């Protein structure tokens, strides 16, 4: 199980590395550092809406690349 988890983690990090820098930065700020949208926007010097769009697009790219589906 640990080997599978390590492989999946490596896949995630590789997929993150392939994101556009602005998308990767938003994902790292929100999910790895735990900043809010507002805090991320302030740190990046952009509007909150820009952060939300960057995160949305990044998650779409990651889901597609990793083969993850989300039920609506």
N, CA, C and O atoms as a GROMACS GRO file, in nm:
protein
  288
    1UNK      N    1   0.083  -0.120   0.000
    1UNK     CA    2   0.000   0.000   0.000
    1UNK      C    3   0.087   0.125   0.000
    1UNK      O    4   0.056   0.223  -0.068
    2UNK      N    5   0.196   0.122   0.077
    2UNK     CA    6   0.284   0.239   0.081
    2UNK      C    7   0.348   0.265  -0.054
    2UNK      O    8   0.366   0.380  -0.093
    3UNK      N    9   0.382   0.159  -0.127
    3UNK     CA   10   0.441   0.175  -0.259
    3UNK      C   11   0.343   0.240  -0.355
    3UNK      O   12   0.381   0.328  -0.432
    4UNK      N   13   0.218   0.198  -0.350
    4UNK     CA   14   0.115   0.258  -0.435
    4UNK      C   15   0.097   0.404  -0.398
    4UNK      O   16   0.090   0.490  -0.486
    5UNK      N   17   0.090   0.434  -0.269
    5UNK     CA   18   0.076   0.572  -0.225
    5UNK      C   19   0.194   0.657  -0.271
    5UNK      O   20   0.175   0.770  -0.315
    6UNK      N   21   0.315   0.604  -0.262
    6UNK     CA   22   0.434   0.678  -0.303
    6UNK      C   23   0.431   0.702  -0.454
    6UNK      O   24   0.467   0.810  -0.500
    7UNK      N   25   0.388   0.602  -0.530
    7UNK     CA   26   0.378   0.619  -0.676
    7UNK      C   27   0.274   0.724  -0.712
    7UNK      O   28   0.297   0.807  -0.799
    8UNK      N   29   0.161   0.720  -0.644
    8UNK     CA   30   0.054   0.818  -0.671
    8UNK      C   31   0.100   0.958  -0.634
    8UNK      O   32   0.070   1.054  -0.705
    9UNK      N   33   0.171   0.970  -0.522
    9UNK     CA   34   0.224   1.099  -0.479
    9UNK      C   35   0.323   1.152  -0.583
    9UNK      O   36   0.322   1.271  -0.617
   10UNK      N   37   0.408   1.064  -0.633
   10UNK     CA   38   0.504   1.104  -0.737
   10UNK      C   39   0.432   1.151  -0.863
   10UNK      O   40   0.474   1.247  -0.927
   11UNK      N   41   0.323   1.082  -0.900
   11UNK     CA   42   0.243   1.124  -1.015
   11UNK      C   43   0.186   1.263  -0.993
   11UNK      O   44   0.187   1.346  -1.083
   12UNK      N   45   0.135   1.288  -0.871
   12UNK     CA   46   0.078   1.418  -0.839
   12UNK      C   47   0.184   1.527  -0.849
   12UNK      O   48   0.160   1.631  -0.910
   13UNK      N   49   0.300   1.505  -0.791
   13UNK     CA   50   0.406   1.606  -0.795
   13UNK      C   51   0.454   1.630  -0.938
   13UNK      O   52   0.485   1.744  -0.974
   14UNK      N   53   0.460   1.526  -1.018
   14UNK     CA   54   0.500   1.542  -1.158
   14UNK      C   55   0.395   1.624  -1.233
   14UNK      O   56   0.429   1.711  -1.313
   15UNK      N   57   0.267   1.596  -1.206
   15UNK     CA   58   0.159   1.671  -1.271
   15UNK      C   59   0.160   1.816  -1.225
   15UNK      O   60   0.138   1.907  -1.306
   16UNK      N   61   0.186   1.840  -1.098
   16UNK     CA   62   0.198   1.977  -1.047
   16UNK      C   63   0.310   2.052  -1.118
   16UNK      O   64   0.294   2.170  -1.152
   17UNK      N   65   0.420   1.986  -1.140
   17UNK     CA   66   0.535   2.050  -1.205
   17UNK      C   67   0.503   2.091  -1.348
   17UNK      O   68   0.564   2.183  -1.401
   18UNK      N   69   0.408   2.023  -1.412
   18UNK     CA   70   0.372   2.054  -1.550
   18UNK      C   71   0.267   2.165  -1.562
   18UNK      O   72   0.239   2.211  -1.672
   19UNK      N   73   0.209   2.208  -1.450
   19UNK     CA   74   0.113   2.318  -1.454
   19UNK      C   75   0.183   2.449  -1.488
   19UNK      O   76   0.304   2.462  -1.471
   20UNK      N   77   0.105   2.544  -1.537
   20UNK     CA   78   0.157   2.679  -1.554
   20UNK      C   79   0.198   2.729  -1.416
   20UNK      O   80   0.137   2.692  -1.316
   21UNK      N   81   0.301   2.811  -1.411
   21UNK     CA   82   0.352   2.858  -1.282
   21UNK      C   83   0.244   2.925  -1.198
   21UNK      O   84   0.237   2.902  -1.077
   22UNK      N   85   0.161   3.008  -1.260
   22UNK     CA   86   0.058   3.078  -1.183
   22UNK      C   87  -0.044   2.981  -1.124
   22UNK      O   88  -0.093   3.003  -1.014
   23UNK      N   89  -0.075   2.874  -1.196
   23UNK     CA   90  -0.168   2.773  -1.144
   23UNK      C   91  -0.103   2.694  -1.032
   23UNK      O   92  -0.165   2.670  -0.929
   24UNK      N   93   0.021   2.653  -1.053
   24UNK     CA   94   0.094   2.576  -0.951
   24UNK      C   95   0.108   2.657  -0.822
   24UNK      O   96   0.088   2.604  -0.713
   25UNK      N   97   0.141   2.784  -0.834
   25UNK     CA   98   0.157   2.870  -0.717
   25UNK      C   99   0.026   2.882  -0.640
   25UNK      O  100   0.025   2.877  -0.517
   26UNK      N  101  -0.085   2.897  -0.712
   26UNK     CA  102  -0.215   2.907  -0.646
   26UNK      C  103  -0.250   2.778  -0.573
   26UNK      O  104  -0.299   2.781  -0.460
   27UNK      N  105  -0.225   2.663  -0.637
   27UNK     CA  106  -0.253   2.534  -0.573
   27UNK      C  107  -0.167   2.514  -0.448
   27UNK      O  108  -0.217   2.472  -0.344
   28UNK      N  109  -0.041   2.545  -0.458
   28UNK     CA  110   0.050   2.530  -0.344
   28UNK      C  111   0.005   2.619  -0.229
   28UNK      O  112   0.000   2.576  -0.114
   29UNK      N  113  -0.028   2.743  -0.260
   29UNK     CA  114  -0.072   2.836  -0.155
   29UNK      C  115  -0.200   2.788  -0.087
   29UNK      O  116  -0.211   2.791   0.035
   30UNK      N  117  -0.295   2.743  -0.168
   30UNK     CA  118  -0.426   2.703  -0.113
   30UNK      C  119  -0.422   2.568  -0.041
   30UNK      O  120  -0.475   2.556   0.069
   31UNK      N  121  -0.360   2.467  -0.103
   31UNK     CA  122  -0.373   2.332  -0.051
   31UNK      C  123  -0.252   2.279   0.024
   31UNK      O  124  -0.265   2.190   0.109
   32UNK      N  125  -0.135   2.331  -0.004
   32UNK     CA  126  -0.016   2.284   0.066
   32UNK      C  127   0.017   2.375   0.184
   32UNK      O  128   0.056   2.328   0.290
   33UNK      N  129   0.002   2.506   0.164
   33UNK     CA  130   0.030   2.602   0.271
   33UNK      C  131  -0.096   2.629   0.353
   33UNK      O  132  -0.088   2.657   0.472
   34UNK      N  133  -0.213   2.620   0.288
   34UNK     CA  134  -0.339   2.637   0.359
   34UNK      C  135  -0.389   2.780   0.367
   34UNK      O  136  -0.468   2.814   0.455
   35UNK      N  137  -0.343   2.866   0.275
   35UNK     CA  138  -0.392   3.004   0.274
   35UNK      C  139  -0.535   3.009   0.221
   35UNK      O  140  -0.576   2.922   0.145
   36UNK      N  141  -0.609   3.109   0.262
   36UNK     CA  142  -0.742   3.131   0.208
   36UNK      C  143  -0.729   3.195   0.070
   36UNK      O  144  -0.619   3.232   0.029
   37UNK      N  145  -0.840   3.207  -0.002
   37UNK     CA  146  -0.838   3.276  -0.131
   37UNK      C  147  -0.788   3.419  -0.112
   37UNK      O  148  -0.707   3.469  -0.191
   38UNK      N  149  -0.838   3.485  -0.008
   38UNK     CA  150  -0.800   3.623   0.017
   38UNK      C  151  -0.651   3.636   0.049
   38UNK      O  152  -0.584   3.726  -0.001
   39UNK      N  153  -0.600   3.546   0.132
   39UNK     CA  154  -0.457   3.548   0.167
   39UNK      C  155  -0.370   3.519   0.045
   39UNK      O  156  -0.265   3.580   0.026
   40UNK      N  157  -0.415   3.425  -0.036
   40UNK     CA  158  -0.341   3.391  -0.157
   40UNK      C  159  -0.339   3.509  -0.252
   40UNK      O  160  -0.235   3.541  -0.310
   41UNK      N  161  -0.453   3.573  -0.269
   41UNK     CA  162  -0.461   3.690  -0.356
   41UNK      C  163  -0.366   3.800  -0.309
   41UNK      O  164  -0.296   3.861  -0.390
   42UNK      N  165  -0.365   3.826  -0.180
   42UNK     CA  166  -0.276   3.928  -0.126
   42UNK      C  167  -0.129   3.891  -0.148
   42UNK      O  168  -0.048   3.976  -0.184
   43UNK      N  169  -0.095   3.766  -0.125
   43UNK     CA  170   0.043   3.722  -0.142
   43UNK      C  171   0.089   3.730  -0.287
   43UNK      O  172   0.205   3.759  -0.314
   44UNK      N  173  -0.003   3.703  -0.380
   44UNK     CA  174   0.032   3.704  -0.521
   44UNK      C  175   0.010   3.838  -0.588
   44UNK      O  176   0.052   3.859  -0.702
   45UNK      N  177  -0.058   3.930  -0.517
   45UNK     CA  178  -0.085   4.061  -0.574
   45UNK      C  179  -0.188   4.060  -0.685
   45UNK      O  180  -0.180   4.136  -0.781
   46UNK      N  181  -0.287   3.969  -0.670
   46UNK     CA  182  -0.395   3.959  -0.769
   46UNK      C  183  -0.529   3.963  -0.695
   46UNK      O  184  -0.534   3.960  -0.572
   47UNK      N  185  -0.635   3.971  -0.772
   47UNK     CA  186  -0.769   3.971  -0.712
   47UNK      C  187  -0.809   3.830  -0.669
   47UNK      O  188  -0.757   3.731  -0.720
   48UNK      N  189  -0.902   3.824  -0.576
   48UNK     CA  190  -0.952   3.696  -0.527
   48UNK      C  191  -1.009   3.612  -0.641
   48UNK      O  192  -0.990   3.491  -0.644
   49UNK      N  193  -1.079   3.675  -0.733
   49UNK     CA  194  -1.136   3.605  -0.847
   49UNK      C  195  -1.030   3.538  -0.934
   49UNK      O  196  -1.053   3.430  -0.988
   50UNK      N  197  -0.914   3.603  -0.946
   50UNK     CA  198  -0.805   3.545  -1.024
   50UNK      C  199  -0.753   3.419  -0.955
   50UNK      O  200  -0.721   3.320  -1.021
   51UNK      N  201  -0.746   3.423  -0.823
   51UNK     CA  202  -0.702   3.304  -0.748
   51UNK      C  203  -0.801   3.191  -0.769
   51UNK      O  204  -0.761   3.077  -0.796
   52UNK      N  205  -0.928   3.221  -0.757
   52UNK     CA  206  -1.030   3.117  -0.773
   52UNK      C  207  -1.023   3.055  -0.913
   52UNK      O  208  -1.038   2.934  -0.927
   53UNK      N  209  -1.002   3.137  -1.015
   53UNK     CA  210  -0.994   3.086  -1.151
   53UNK      C  211  -0.868   3.002  -1.170
   53UNK      O  212  -0.873   2.897  -1.235
   54UNK      N  213  -0.756   3.046  -1.116
   54UNK     CA  214  -0.631   2.971  -1.128
   54UNK      C  215  -0.643   2.834  -1.060
   54UNK      O  216  -0.597   2.734  -1.114
   55UNK      N  217  -0.703   2.832  -0.944
   55UNK     CA  218  -0.721   2.706  -0.872
   55UNK      C  219  -0.816   2.615  -0.950
   55UNK      O  220  -0.790   2.496  -0.965
   56UNK      N  221  -0.925   2.671  -0.998
   56UNK     CA  222  -1.022   2.593  -1.076
   56UNK      C  223  -0.956   2.530  -1.197
   56UNK      O  224  -0.971   2.410  -1.221
   57UNK      N  225  -0.882   2.609  -1.274
   57UNK     CA  226  -0.816   2.558  -1.394
   57UNK      C  227  -0.710   2.454  -1.358
   57UNK      O  228  -0.699   2.350  -1.424
   58UNK      N  229  -0.634   2.482  -1.254
   58UNK     CA  230  -0.529   2.388  -1.212
   58UNK      C  231  -0.590   2.254  -1.172
   58UNK      O  232  -0.538   2.149  -1.209
   59UNK      N  233  -0.699   2.258  -1.097
   59UNK     CA  234  -0.764   2.133  -1.056
   59UNK      C  235  -0.819   2.057  -1.177
   59UNK      O  236  -0.813   1.934  -1.180
   60UNK      N  237  -0.872   2.130  -1.275
   60UNK     CA  238  -0.920   2.064  -1.397
   60UNK      C  239  -0.805   1.993  -1.467
   60UNK      O  240  -0.819   1.878  -1.510
   61UNK      N  241  -0.690   2.061  -1.479
   61UNK     CA  242  -0.574   2.002  -1.545
   61UNK      C  243  -0.523   1.880  -1.469
   61UNK      O  244  -0.491   1.777  -1.529
   62UNK      N  245  -0.517   1.892  -1.337
   62UNK     CA  246  -0.469   1.780  -1.255
   62UNK      C  247  -0.563   1.660  -1.265
   62UNK      O  248  -0.518   1.547  -1.279
   63UNK      N  249  -0.692   1.685  -1.258
   63UNK     CA  250  -0.789   1.575  -1.268
   63UNK      C  251  -0.776   1.504  -1.402
   63UNK      O  252  -0.777   1.382  -1.409
   64UNK      N  253  -0.765   1.582  -1.509
   64UNK     CA  254  -0.754   1.523  -1.642
   64UNK      C  255  -0.626   1.442  -1.655
   64UNK      O  256  -0.628   1.330  -1.707
   65UNK      N  257  -0.516   1.496  -1.608
   65UNK     CA  258  -0.389   1.428  -1.621
   65UNK      C  259  -0.380   1.303  -1.534
   65UNK      O  260  -0.320   1.203  -1.574
   66UNK      N  261  -0.440   1.308  -1.417
   66UNK     CA  262  -0.433   1.195  -1.325
   66UNK      C  263  -0.549   1.097  -1.344
   66UNK      O  264  -0.553   0.992  -1.279
   67UNK      N  265  -0.642   1.130  -1.432
   67UNK     CA  266  -0.753   1.041  -1.458
   67UNK      C  267  -0.853   1.035  -1.345
   67UNK      O  268  -0.914   0.931  -1.320
   68UNK      N  269  -0.871   1.146  -1.277
   68UNK     CA  270  -0.965   1.153  -1.165
   68UNK      C  271  -1.096   1.212  -1.215
   68UNK      O  272  -1.097   1.314  -1.283
   69UNK      N  273  -1.207   1.146  -1.181
   69UNK     CA  274  -1.337   1.197  -1.217
   69UNK      C  275  -1.407   1.247  -1.092
   69UNK      O  276  -1.385   1.197  -0.981
   70UNK      N  277  -1.491   1.347  -1.111
   70UNK     CA  278  -1.566   1.405  -1.000
   70UNK      C  279  -1.713   1.396  -1.033
   70UNK      O  280  -1.757   1.445  -1.137
   71UNK      N  281  -1.790   1.333  -0.946
   71UNK     CA  282  -1.934   1.324  -0.967
   71UNK      C  283  -1.997   1.456  -0.930
   71UNK      O  284  -1.968   1.513  -0.825
   72UNK      N  285  -2.084   1.506  -1.016
   72UNK     CA  286  -2.150   1.634  -0.992
   72UNK      C  287  -2.274   1.617  -0.909
   72UNK      O  288  -2.342   1.715  -0.879
   0.00000   0.00000   0.00000
